[in-house]
């Protein structure tokens, strides 16, 4: 018996902000952003949308893909850094919007590593006999916690949601295992200091510019990052955790068919792929179109290669992410769908 991904879904807000659009509101350029990050555009949540809306749309697609309904679920877990409000949980709102009732629903907060952490958590709970089917979602509206005058951070992020339906059964394959880490001594290198009210109904967003952006929200919970230090640490720790998870579960590096990484920066992705000896065709890459969607980036990248028909039954997937905290981790999944 093992935990299997039996349904996959994703959702991106309709509004697209290109690098040229960004250059109209902050001192930057398309060339500057692309050369440093690999990003060309990002999707931005509408002023009347909330993180739970993005999560619900992705979850509905995953349920449809699995051929199941919300009534077939035993739990909902939402990984998010940008909840609709401080409480109740975004997961409880998604449950209600999908028409579910009674079963447990909760959020998990590990920033960009949230989905990787969530998959490890749900896998452990399933192996412990608590659940048979769980809806796991990564959803973010990062645009609501950015300082739109800080070109070092606002160019990096986007909004979106990805979801999977997990089932515990006796099919071949499934989740092989996970490795998780955190070191809070580095917390000052990447953070947003205050509680996030940006998506809550009572929050006033009166000044919407012609790009439909909430550029007046700076300072509420703006992301702060010391980019060079974060980059160096991320490359080192992702290389280490990839090696660790392969050794822990006795998997050869050459057995990995797909790297499904957190989409933070093309240079970090290339460095990790190089350490694994993987070609560009073996890496799920969405950073150019999505930017960094935090906890949504790994499931959105998975959804991308799945919808394109690239991932095949029996292939081995390595999911990995690095986040503020610092929190990082990896999952190994033998594709069985």
N, C-alpha and C positions, 0 to 999 in steps of 0.2 A: 504494500500500500504506500502511495506517495501523493504529494500535492501536484496537481496538474493545472496548467492554464488551458481552459476550455473555451474561453471567449475573450475577445480583444476589442477595444474601442478607443476612440479619441475624438476630441473636439477642439477646434481653434476658433476664436472670435473672428467675425467677418472683417473687422477693420484691420487693415495692414498698414504699418508704418515703415517706410523704407529709410535707408540711411540718408537719402537726400531730404526726406521729410524732416528727419531729426536735425539736419544741418540748418533748418530754418528756425529752430528754437534754442539751439545750443551751439557753441563754437566747436564744430567737428566737420567731418567730410566723409563721403562714402569710402574714399581711398584709405583714410586714417582708420576707420572702423574695420574694413575688410582685412587690411594688412595685419592688424593686431589681434583680431578675433575670428575672422572667417565669416562674420555675420553680414548679411545683406538686407534683411528685413526682420520684422517681428510682428506678431498679432497682438492687438490691444483690445482689452475688454471695453464694452460700451458702458456709458455712464449709468445705464439702467440695469446692467447685468451684475451678478455677484459670483463669487467663487463657486457657490453651491449650484448655480445654473450651469457653469461649465462642467462641473463634476457630474451633474445629472445627465447632460447630453452625452458625455463619454460613457457613462455607466449604461445608459439605455442602449447604446450601440453594442457594448460588450455583451449585455444580456441577450440582445437579438442574435448576435453572432453565436452565442452558446445555445440558442434555442430554448432559453429559460425565461421565467418571469421573476419579478421581485419576490413573489411568494415562495419561490424555490430557494431563496437565500437564508442562511443561518446568521449572517452578520454583515455589516458594512464597516469598512475601515477607510478613512480618508486621510492621506498624507498631505498636509498643507501648512504653509507658513503664513498664509493670508486668509484667515477664516472670515466668514461674513461678519462675525462679531466675536467678542471675547467668549461668550457662551450664549446659547447652547452650541454644541459641536456642529461643525459643518456636516458631518456624517448624519446627524439626526435630521438635518434639513433635507439632505439628499434622500434619505429614507422616506420622508413625508412626500417629497415631490415625485418620487417613483411609485407612491401608493403603498408602501410597506408599513408594517406596524408590529410592535411587540418584541422583535428580535434585537440583540444588542447592536449599537452603532457608536463608534468613537473615532476621534482624530488622533493622529500621530504626528509629532513635530520633530523632524530631524533635518529641516531645511531641504537642501538639494538631495540629500541622501534619504529622504522620507520614504520613497517607494521601495528602495532596497531594504531599508529597515522594516518596512511594513510587510514585505514578502517574507523576510526571515521570521518575523513575529507570527504571522498567520500560519506559515508552514509548521512552526513549533506547536502552535495551538491545535492544528489539525492532527498532527502526529500524537498529540496528547489526548485526542478523542473528543475535543470540544465541539468541533464543527465539521460538516461535510462539504458545504458550499459557502464561499465568502466572496463578496464583491470588494475588491481592493482598488482604490482610486488615488491618483496623484493629481492635484488640482491647485492652480495658483493664479492670482491676479497681481503679479509682481509690479506692474505699472503703477499700482496705487501706493507703493511704499518707496518710490524713487524721488530723488531730488533731480528735477528735470533741467537744472542748470549745472549739474556735475557730470561732465562728459566722460569721466572715468568710470561711472557706474550706470548712468541712464541708458547708454548705448548697448549694454550687455543683456538686458532682460526682456522677456515677453510673457504673454499670458496664454493659458491653455490647460487642457486636462486629458489624461489618459487613464484607462481602466482595464482591469482584467477580471474575469470570473475564474475563481479557483475551486477545484473539486478534488476531494480526497478519494481516490479509487485505486484499483489494482491493475490499471493499464501499465504498460512498459514506459519507462522514462519518468518525467516529472522533475520536481525540484531535487537536485542532488544535495545541496547544502549551502550554507552562508557563512560569512565572516563579517563581523562588525567591530568598529573601533570608535573611540572618541577621546579627545584631549582638550579639556576646557581651558588649559593655560594659554591657548592661542585665540581665545574668544575675541580679543580686541582687534584682531586683524580683519575680521569680517563680521559685521553685526548691523542690526537695526534696533536702537535702544528702547523704543517705546512700544506699548501695545498697539496693535493695528486696528484702527477704527475705519479705515478707508472704504470698506465695502458695506459697512453697516447702514441700515435704512435712515438712521438719524443723522448721518454725516453729511454736511452740506458741501456740495461741489458746484458752486455757482459759476465759477469762471471756467468755462469750457472753450478752448480756442478752436480755431477752424480745423485742427487736426483731431478734434474730439478727445483731447488729452486733458487730464486733471493736473496741469502744471502748477497749480497753486497749492498743492498738497505737500510741497517740500517742507521738511522739518517735523512733520507729524510722526513719521516712523522711517525716515529716509535711510536707505542702505549706505553704510560706510565700509570702504574696503581699501586695504593696502595691497594693491594688486601684485606687485613684484614678489612680496613675501608669500602671498597666497599661492601664486603660480608655482614657485619653487617647492613649497611644501606639498601641494597637490600632486605634482609630477612624481615626487619621491614616494609619497604614501600610496598612491594608486599603483605604482609599480610594485611596491611591497605587498599590498593586499591581493593583487592579482596572483603573485607568486604563492602567497600564503594559502589562498583558497584552492589553488590547483594541487598543492602539496597535501593539504589537509584531507582532500577527498581522492587522492591518488589518481589525478588526471594529468596526462601529458599535455604540455603546451600545444603540441601539434594536433591534439584532439579537438581543440576549440574551433568551431565553425563560424561563430559570430561573436563579435564584441558589440554589446549594446550599452554604450556608456552615457553618463550624464553629459549633456550638451552645454558645456561651459565655454570652451575656447578651442578652436581648431588645433592650436599648437599642443595643448594638453592631450587631445584625442590622438593626434599623430604620434606623440611620444609614447603613449600607452600601447597603441597598435604596433609600433616598432619593437617594443620590448617583447610583445607576444609573437612577433614574426608574422603578423597578419597583413594582408594586402588591403587596399582601400575598399575593394569589393566585399570584404568580410567585416566591415565596420558600418553600423547603422549611424548615418550622419544626417542630422536635421538642423544643426546649429545655424547654417546659412539662412534657412527659411523661418525658423522658430526662435532663434536666439536662446538664451538661458531661461527655461520655464521652470526652474527649480525642481520641486518634487514631481512635476508633470513630465520632465524631459525624458526620463528613461521609458515610461510606458508609452509616450508619444513616439519615441524612436522605435520601440518594438512594434507599435501599430503601423508605422510607416513601412517597415520591411515585410510585415505580415500582409498588409493590404496589397503590396506590390507582388505578392506571391513568391518572395525570395527565400523565406525560411521554410525548411522542409522537415517532415517528420523524421525523428532520429538524430537531428543535428544538435550539437551542444552549444548553448548560448552562455556567455559570460556577461552578466550585468554588473556594472560598477558605478559608484558615485562618490563625490567628495563635496563637503558642505561646511558652512559656518558651524562653529562649535569648538574646534573642528570635529566633524563627524564624517566617517567614511566607511565603506563596506562593499561587499561583492556577493553575488548569488550565482550559482551554477544551475542551469536548467536544461534538462534533456527534453527537446521539443517533442510533444506527443500528439499534437492536434492534427 
